[in-house]
Amino acid sequence: MSHMIQLYITRHGQTEENLQRILQGQMPGHLTAEGIRQAEQLRDSLSGIHFHRIVTSDLLRASTTARIIAQRQECPVEEEPLLRERDFGIHTGGPYISISHDLDPSAETMDHLAGRAAQFLNKLVAFSASLPHSAPLLAVSHGLFLRVLQAVYHGCDVREVERMENAEVRVLSIEPHMHFGISSQQEVGGTAN
């Protein structure tokens, strides 16, 4: 019998690059002292939830956040490249930009980003079939990717999804019968940060 997954999603702690308003994309990113404190607060606030597993983007700012949270958990931390932030190509390392403007072709398209989000959600649906009971999972990722993931989950425009603050948590229920994709009508624009 398959079971529901309570998917807790969180954005990594504050980074030096966030403060400098640098478009990090798939750069590693480095947590500030405040970012470490945010991750520690998150670790403490989530300590009453026993996660079946913690899945994190393999980019340093997210994986560092995940490992801090895992200090109070008895579950594995798994790196998942699908959870990476958007690749901004030649714009990476530059100032924040509006992603609704024309980007260089070296940047990952929003459709591709949404496809990665759908692929991750569908992996969780398949995984739920192997669970002996309903279980909470934690995914640690990035601001724009998590907005797109929520847009795919809800079937809405990414601009309808409120921006997530550093170390903010939201919860999505993944049911075994669900299937995620992106519709041709779905707009995926917004602001990169």
Residue pairs with C-beta under 8 A, 6 or more apart in sequence:
2 128
2 129
2 130
2 131
2 176
3 128
3 131
3 132
3 133
3 134
3 135
3 176
4 128
4 134
4 173
4 174
4 175
4 176
5 124
5 127
5 128
5 131
5 134
5 135
5 136
5 137
5 173
5 174
6 134
6 135
6 136
6 137
6 171
6 172
6 173
6 174
7 124
7 136
7 137
7 138
7 139
7 171
7 172
7 173
7 174
8 46
8 49
8 51
8 136
8 137
8 138
8 139
8 169
8 170
8 171
9 138
9 139
9 141
9 146
9 149
9 150
9 169
9 170
9 171
9 172
10 42
10 65
10 69
10 138
10 139
10 140
10 141
10 164
10 167
10 168
10 169
10 170
11 140
11 141
11 142
11 143
11 146
11 164
11 165
11 166
11 167
11 168
12 29
12 31
12 35
12 39
12 57
12 61
12 62
12 64
12 65
12 140
12 141
12 142
12 166
12 167
13 31
13 32
13 34
13 35
13 36
13 37
13 38
13 39
13 42
13 61
13 64
13 65
13 68
13 166
13 167
14 31
14 32
14 34
14 35
14 38
14 166
14 167
15 24
15 29
15 30
15 31
15 32
15 35
15 61
16 29
16 30
16 31
16 32
17 24
17 27
17 29
17 30
18 24
18 29
18 32
18 35
18 166
18 193
19 32
21 95
21 96
22 93
22 94
22 95
22 96
23 88
23 91
23 92
23 93
23 94
23 95
23 96
23 97
23 192
24 61
24 85
24 92
24 93
24 142
25 85
25 86
25 87
25 88
25 89
25 91
25 92
25 93
26 59
26 84
26 85
26 86
26 87
26 88
26 92
27 59
27 92
27 93
28 59
28 60
28 61
29 59
29 60
29 61
29 62
30 60
30 61
31 39
31 61
31 64
31 65
35 61
35 65
35 166
35 167
36 64
36 68
38 166
38 167
39 64
39 65
39 68
39 69
39 167
40 68
41 167
42 65
42 68
42 69
42 167
42 169
43 68
43 69
43 70
43 71
43 72
44 72
45 169
46 69
46 72
46 73
46 138
46 169
47 72
47 73
49 136
50 73
50 74
50 75
50 136
51 73
51 75
51 135
51 136
51 137
51 138
52 75
52 131
52 135
52 136
52 137
53 75
53 76
53 77
53 78
53 137
53 138
54 66
54 69
54 70
54 73
54 75
54 76
54 77
54 78
54 137
54 138
54 139
54 140
55 77
55 78
55 79
55 80
55 83
55 137
55 138
55 139
55 140
56 62
56 63
56 65
56 66
56 77
56 78
56 79
56 80
56 83
56 139
56 140
56 141
57 63
57 79
57 80
57 81
57 83
57 84
57 85
57 140
57 141
57 142
57 145
58 79
58 80
58 81
58 83
58 84
59 84
59 85
59 142
61 142
62 83
62 140
62 141
62 142
63 77
63 79
63 140
65 140
65 167
66 77
66 138
66 140
67 77
69 138
69 140
70 77
80 120
80 139
82 116
82 117
82 119
82 120
82 123
83 120
83 139
83 140
83 141
83 142
83 145
84 116
84 141
84 142
84 145
85 141
85 142
85 143
85 144
85 145
86 99
86 107
86 108
86 110
86 113
86 142
86 144
86 145
86 148
86 192
87 107
87 108
88 94
88 97
88 103
88 107
88 108
88 192
89 103
89 104
89 105
89 106
89 107
89 108
90 104
90 106
90 107
91 97
91 103
91 104
91 107
96 191
96 192
96 193
97 103
97 192
98 191
98 192
99 110
99 144
99 189
99 190
99 191
99 192
100 189
100 190
100 191
110 148
110 158
110 188
110 189
111 182
111 188
113 144
113 145
113 148
113 188
114 148
114 151
114 152
114 182
114 186
114 188
115 182
116 145
117 145
117 148
117 149
117 151
117 152
117 180
118 152
118 180
118 181
118 182
120 139
120 149
121 149
121 152
121 153
121 174
121 178
121 180
122 179
122 180
124 137
124 174
125 174
125 175
125 176
125 178
125 179
125 180
128 174
128 175
128 176
129 176
141 149
143 163
143 164
143 193
144 190
144 192
144 193
146 164
146 170
147 158
147 161
147 163
147 164
147 190
148 158
148 188
150 158
150 161
150 170
150 172
151 157
151 158
151 160
151 161
151 186
151 188
152 180
152 181
152 182
153 172
153 180
154 160
154 161
155 183
155 186
156 186
157 186
157 187
157 188
157 189
158 187
158 188
158 189
158 190
159 187
159 189
159 190
163 191
163 193
164 170
182 188
